[in-house]
């Protein structure tokens, strides 16, 4: 079968300050005012995949919690505010990450074009921008109940530690998972005022998923990281990476299924339970497709498969929401 050649993306060949691994047709490079681009690039607004990966565990929690206690009008605000909050806190966290890593980023081919090592933004300006984003996110957090507020404040310790993890452990992806999936606990608490075992299982599933996709992501920088002494699971696993990825794949699905079981098993709603588990199965199919596609020795393949995890994480959502509605 003859393939139709892809049309080139409509973007100028040379965009001033463009970050190397950003999608070519991103809105920041095309439409954002020139004065704002360095700050938006610090926040990874030109690379939205991270916002999705931070938001999805929150949406999982809202949908699964709704299956336990039902949806309320408040949940519309909760979902929307989690989206805005994910954008802001991911931006603040990435800004902090770039401040702490600016010397390392200058030595890595993929990251030396970022705003700080390339000189687009000063460190003082980046610090101010980080504070602005964090304060805006705090304004959203304080609309939630006090348990959720406490969890949100507690997450700052994980955000602060994560950029340094690659300096002292071969498992920095664990610290990323702990921080990136905290929303599963926070959103459940904001919905129900409690943190039940199902939410903890959901949190653990998100951590396993992060270990899966961020190990793939880390394979892009494996050679540069070895030269400068930066640690990662990609370097730790080496030639055994695929076996470890299959393990994280399995752990993600088993823990996500456990969260469904804990949330639905005692409710006496077998149809809702089966529908929710079908979402887990659908995500598993997508991750299996990723494993067949990814070439860990090809940075472009790793980035493409890493980005595909947005779609993988979104697959369970309609199933969890329908299961909640059936309940």
SULCORUR-V372282 format. One record per pair of residues at least 6 apart in sequence whose ideal C-beta (glycine too) atoms are under 6 Angstrom apart, sorted by the first residue. I is the first residue (numbers start at 0). J is the second residue. If there is no record, write none. Layout:
i-><I,I>
j-><J,J>
This chain:
i-><8,8,10,10,14,16,16,17,18,18,18,19,19,20,21,21,25,27,27,27,27,31,37,37,37,38,40,41,41,41,41,42,42,43,43,48,48,49,50,50,50,51,53,53,53,54,54,55,56,56,56,56,57,57,57,58,59,60,60,60,60,61,61,61,61,61,62,62,62,62,63,63,64,64,64,65,66,66,66,66,66,67,68,77,80,81,84,84,87,87,87,88,90,91,91,91,92,94,94,94,95,96,97,97,98,99,100,101,101,104,104,104,105,105,106,107,107,114,140,140,143,144,146,146,147,147,147,150,150,150,151,154,157,157,158,161,161,161,164,164,165,165,165,169,169,172,172,172,172,175,175,176,176,176,179,180,180,180,183,183,183,184,184,184,187,188,196,197,197,197,200,200,200,200,201,203,204,204,204,207,207,207,207,208,210,211,211,211,212,212,214,214,215,215,215,216,217,217,218,218,218,219,219,221,221,224,224,236,240,248,252,252,255,256,259,259,263,263,268,270,271,271,271,274,274,274,275,275,275,277,278,278,278,281,282,282,282,285,285,286,289,289,292,293,293,294>
j-><23,24,23,24,28,36,119,28,40,112,113,109,112,109,45,46,45,36,39,44,45,39,114,119,120,128,114,94,97,114,125,90,93,49,93,306,309,89,85,86,89,309,85,89,179,82,85,312,180,182,183,205,81,182,186,316,201,183,186,187,201,74,77,78,186,190,316,319,320,323,262,319,187,190,191,323,262,263,322,323,326,262,191,189,139,186,136,139,132,135,136,136,132,129,132,133,158,125,128,129,129,162,113,115,125,162,162,115,116,110,113,116,111,116,227,220,223,120,148,151,189,192,188,192,185,188,189,184,185,188,185,181,177,178,178,174,175,178,171,174,171,229,230,230,235,210,213,214,232,209,213,206,209,210,209,202,205,206,201,202,205,194,198,202,198,194,261,258,261,262,254,257,258,261,258,254,251,254,255,247,250,251,254,251,247,244,247,248,305,308,232,233,301,304,305,305,231,233,233,295,301,298,301,233,234,231,234,243,295,286,279,283,279,279,275,276,272,275,326,325,322,325,326,318,321,322,318,319,322,318,315,318,319,314,311,314,315,311,314,311,304,307,304,300,304,300>
